[in-house]
Amino acid sequence: NKNQTDLDHEELISLPTIKSAGLGNYFDPANPEEWGSVSSSNELYLKISAGTRASSVEKQLQALLTKYKKPEPGVDPKKNFTKFVMQPLADVHFNQDYGAPADMSTLRGLMLLAGFLLLLGCINFINLSTAQAAKRAKEIGIRKTIGSTRQQLIRQFLSETFLLTLIAAVLAVMLTPLLLNVFKDFTPEGLSFNDAAIRSIIVFVPLLVITVSLLAGFYPALVLSKFKPVLVLKNQAYGNTSQSRTAWLRKGLTISQFIIAQFFIIATIVVGRQIQYSINMDMGFTRENIITVPVPRDFYHPDNKAALLRDELKLLPGIQMISLGDKPAISGSMSSTYKFIKDGQEKELNVQIRNADSSFLPLFEIKLIAGRNLKAADSTSAFLINESLAKEMGFTGREPPFFFMKPADALVVVDAGQTGTMAYPTLTK
């Protein structure tokens, strides 16, 4: 299942096939001297020998780069350089530095939430057990009278707690596949109760049952097992209840239970209000009545079929406006590091990029703050930037900005919006 692996390759193509199929624009084995710009989609896997340090291999790779990469004219190698970094496969899934598909902080947050819920259950069980201790006083007194020791009683009460916890765990495991199916619209794509999950449960659930049994059952077992037979038979087993240490602990646990519960209630309300705010806030562009349709295109043999499709769709009576580009305003897109001049100094900034035509702004109802919209006759150095990028560049509109150290022919500034990628430095061309 490609949703359950980070190595989701659908095709593996050999280098000779790439050469014979005319895919050299993407990865050209016939041009081994190209050590400059590389595609992030190309991945090189290395299996190093046992006992070899990754740092020593990185030094050898860097030496190869220094040997074969041709110097670029007018570029300071100290400011613009390439560095090879080896990443362990075990680090791929969670390392956010390289666009990992999963976020460890989210996983830790969910684990913390599960821990709080288990803690609430344990506290509630302790409170119920100690509050109902008087009901079992005669049983305990009779058992002690006929010779039961305190250790035997503790084992009995822990066994009872273990049995209840085991039943709850079995029910939870049985209900998990059903609940995952019920809440599939709210769970991550690819989350399923498969063989891998079952193998993890076989190890995790027994440890969880033992831990919860000890946390929830040990203190009540101590309280119940310390009753004295003489006081029990005189109905004085729980005298001075309101002043006992058991009562004070029970009150403290009740207060902590209320604190944790109210924390979750407040957090739920805050998150709900934030989501509602994000849904209803002004994002700087419209989202209503817009449909995004993926259009197949050949990167290696470009043609005008997409433009022909756009022109044909314009003739349909139900379509009011159409724009041809790579991404809508709300989604992420390709990013790249751009150079520009600010205060007489060369600066670099990571910028989100998307390609669009002159209908992009009117379609999404994006407001122009300065300049003009793009035109079909514009050159390739005509850019549209948002307000956030203009501020980062210190652009005032009195002089053209410099991208790739070349002047841009045209520039417009649009409303940066509030959320989504449009709130970040964005460049459209």
N, C-alpha and C positions, 0 to 999 in steps of 0.2 A: 504494500500500500504506500503510494508516494506521499501521503499525508503523515506517515509515521516514520519518515526517514529524512535526513538532511541531504543525502546523496540521491536526489530525485531525477537522475538522468534518464531520459527515455531512449536516447540513441547514443551509441559510441562509434565514432568515425575515426578511422585510421588516418595518419598524416598523408600517406600516398593518395588515399581517396579524396581528401580535402584538396590536394593539388590537382588531381584529374577532374574533379567536379567543379572547378572554377570558384572555390570558396576562399581564394587567397586574400580577398579584401578583409576577411574576418580573422584568418590565421594563416599566414603565408610561410610554409616550410621552405619555399624556394628562396626566401629572403632572410637568411639566418643572421644578417648583420643589423637587423632592426632591433635595437636594444633600448629604444626611447620610449615612446608611448605604447602602453600595453592595455589590453582589454581585461577588465575585472572579471569577465565571464570565463576567461581561460584559467584553468587551475592545474598546478603541477604538484603531483603527489610523489613524495620521497620516502623510501623505507631505509632508514639509517641502520648501520650495523650495531650490534649489541656493544654497549660501553662507549659509543660515540656520543659526544655532546652536541646538542642542536646548535649551540653558539659557535662551535668550530665549523660546522657545515655552513652556517650563515656567513662566516668570514670568507669561506671559499667561494660562495655564490657572489659575494660582494666583490671579490677579486676578479671573477669572470666579468662582472658588469663593468668594472673599471677598465678592464683590458679591451673589451669589445665595443663599449658604447662610445659613439663618436661625439665629440664636444659640439654643442650648439652655439653658433655665432651670436655674440651679444648677450649670452646668458651666464650669470654668475653661478658656477657649480656649487658654491656654498649655500646659495639660497634656493636653487632649483635642482634637486637631486632625486634619484630613485634608490630605494633601499628594499632589499629582500628580507622578509620576516617569515620564519617558519612557525606555523600554528599547529599544535597537536590536534588530532582528530577528536580527542575527548573534549577539546576546548571549543569546537565549532558550534555546538548547539546553543551555548549560553553567552558566548563572548559578544557583547554589543558593539565592540570596536569595529567589527567587520560585518555588521548587518545580520546578527544571529536571529534565527527564527523564534527563539524563546527568550524570555526575560527572567533571570533568576530572582530578581526582586519581587516579581509577581508571584512566583512559586513560593518564596519565603512568606509573603503576605498571606497566601492561602493556607500554608502550614500553620502560621500563627493563629489564623482564624479558627482552624480546626482544633488547635490546642486550647483556645479559649472556650470553645463549645464543649470539649471534653472536660475541662476544668469546671464549667458550670454544672455539668452532669454529676461529677464527683462530689462537688459541694452540696448539691441537692440531695444526693444519696446519703451523705454523712448526716445532714440535718434530719432527714426522715428517720434514719436508723437510730440516732441518739434521742430524738423526740419520742419515739415509740419504744424506748428501752424498757420502760416500766411494764409494758405489756408482756415482756418475756422474762420478767424478774422471777416469777415462781418456777418457770422451767429451769432457769439457771440455778436457783436455790436448791431445787430437788436434785439436779444432776450433781451439784457439788456435794450434797449430803450423801449421795450414794457412791461418791468416790472420784468423780471427774476432776481433773486438774485444770488449772487456768490455761495451760498450754493446749490441752485438748479442746477447750471451749474456743480458744482463739482460732485453732485450725478449723473447727466446725464453722464458725462465722465467716472466715475467709473462704472456705469452700462454698458456702451459700452465695457469697458475693461473686466468686468466680463463676458459678453456674449461671447466675443472672447475667453477668457480663458476656459469657459465652453464647447464651441464647440471643442476646441483643446483637452480638457480632454476626452470628449466623443469619439472623433476619436481615441485617444490613447488607451482607454479601448477596443474599437472595434478591433483595429489592433493588440493588444497584443497577443491574442491566435494565430493569423496567423503568427506573427513574431517569436513567440516561436517555432512554428512548422518549420519555415524556418531555424532558427538558432539552432535547437535542438542538433546539433553536437558540439556546442560551449557553451551550457549552462549545468549546473550541472544535473546529472541524477536525475530524479524524480521531476524536476521543471515543474509544469503544472498549467494551469488556472482552478483550481478546486473550489469546494464550499467554502473551507477555504479561498482561495485567494479572492473570491467574497465578503465574509463577511468583510475581511480587507479593501477592496476597498470601500465598502459602507461608512466606517468611514473615511478613509484616503483621498479619492479623494475630497469630499466637503471641507475639511480643506485645502487641497492643492490649490484648485481653489480660495478660499477666500484669502489665503496668497499671492499667485501670483498676483491676481487682485489688492490687495493693494500695493504690491511692485512695480508692473509695471505701475499702473494707477494713484496712488495718486499724484506724482509730476507733470506729464503732466496735470492732472486736475487742480492743483493749477496754473500752468503757463497759461493755456488757459482761466481760469475763471477770471484772473486779468486784462484782456484787458479793456481799457477804451473806451466807445462808441464813444466819440468825436474824439479820435485819430484814431479809426477804420474807421470812415466815412471819415476821411481825408487821408486814406491810410498811416497812420503813426503808426500803431499798433505795428510794430516790428522795430522801428527805433533804430539805433546804435546797430544792432544785433551782430556784431563781438565783441563789447565791453561789452555786457550785461552779468549779472551773469548767465543767462540761457545758453548763448553761451559757457562760460567758463566751466560750469558744463557738457554741452554736449561734449565738447572736452575732459574733464577729463574722462567721461564715455567711450568715444570712445577709448582713450588710454588704460584704464583698460580692455576693451573688447579685444583689440589686445594682451595685456599682457597675459590674461587668455588663449586665443586661441593659442598663441605661446608656452605657457607652455605645453598645451596638445599635440601640435605637436612635441615638443622636447621630452616629456616623451614617446610618442608613438614610436619615432625613437629609443630612448635608449632601451626601452623594446624589440622592434623588433630585435635590434642588439644583445641583451643579449640572446634572444631565439635562434637566428641564431648561436650564438657562442656555446650555449649549445648543439645544434644539431650536429655541425661539429667538436667540440673539441674531443681530445683524452680522452676517459673515462677510459682507462686502460684495456679495454676488448672489444672484437668485438660484434656487435649487428646484423650483417648481416647473413641472411640465417639460423637463429635459431628460432625454433618453440617450444613453451612451451605447453605441454599437461598435464592437471591434471589427476592424477592417483588415483582412490579411494583406501583407505586403512583403515583397522580396527585397531584403536589404542589399543583396549582391547584384541583382539585376533590376534596378528601379525603373518604373514606368509610370504612366499617368492614369492607370486604371482606377486608383482611389479618387482622383479628381473627376473622372468620368462618372463614377458611381455617385459622387456628390451632386453633380449636375443633373443626373437622372432623378435623384431623390427630391431635388428642388421642384420638380414638375408635379409631384404628388400633392393633391389638394389638402391633405391633413397636416402637411409640414409647413410651418410658418417661417422657420429659419434653420440653417444648417451650417456647421463649422467643421472643418477638417483639421485634425491635429492629433497629437499622440496621447494627451491626458486631459481630463476635465479640470476645472479650477480647484476642486476640493481635494483631489487625490495627489499622492506623491508622484515624483517623476525622476528623471535622471538628474544627477548632481555632478558638479565639476568645480575645480578650484580655478577662480578667475583672478587675474592680476589687474590692478587699476592704480591710478595715481591719486593720492590724497595728501594735501598739504605739501606737495612737492616730493613726496616719497612713494616708493613702490610698495603696494599693499597686496595681500592675498586674502581671498574670502571664499568659503564653500557656498555655492549658489545652486538652488534648485532650478532646473531648466525644463522647459517644454516647448515644443514646436506648435505653432498655430497660424491661422490665416486671419484676414481682416475681419471676419465675422465672429471671432472669439469674444471680443469685448461686448458687442451688442447682444450676442446670444446669452451670455451670463450677466448682462446688465452691470458690467463693471464700470465704475465712474473714472473718468479721466481727471486728473488733478492738474496736469501740465502737459504741453506738447500735443501730439496728434496720434491717431490710430495708425496701425501698420497698413501699407498698401502693397498690392501685388507687384508693383514696379520697384519696390524697395530692394536695395542690395542686400547681400548676405551679412553685412555688418550693421544692419538696422535692428535695434533691440527695443523691447518694451520691458521696463522694470517696475517693480512695485515700490510703494512708499518706504518700506522697511529697508530695501537695498539702497534706495536713494540716500537715506539717512546714514547708512553704513559707509557709503562712498563720500559723503559730504557734498553731494551734488546739489548745485543751486540753479542750474539751468542756463548759466551764463557762458559755460564752455562745455564742449563735448567730452564725455567720459572716454577713458581708454580701456578697452578690453583686449587681452592678449597683447598689450602694449601698442595697439593700433586704434586710431580714433573711430568712434561709431558715427555712422552717417546720419542716423535719426534716433531720437529718444523720446519716449513718453513716460509719464509717471502716473500710475493708477493707484486707487485706494488699496491699502494693504490688507483690508479686511480684519477679522477678529480671530478666527480659528482656522485650522487646516493649514495646508502648506502655503497659502497665500499670505499668512502672517509672518512667514520667514522670507529671507532674501530670495526673490524669485525673478527670473529673467525669461522672457518669452521672445522668440525670434521667428 
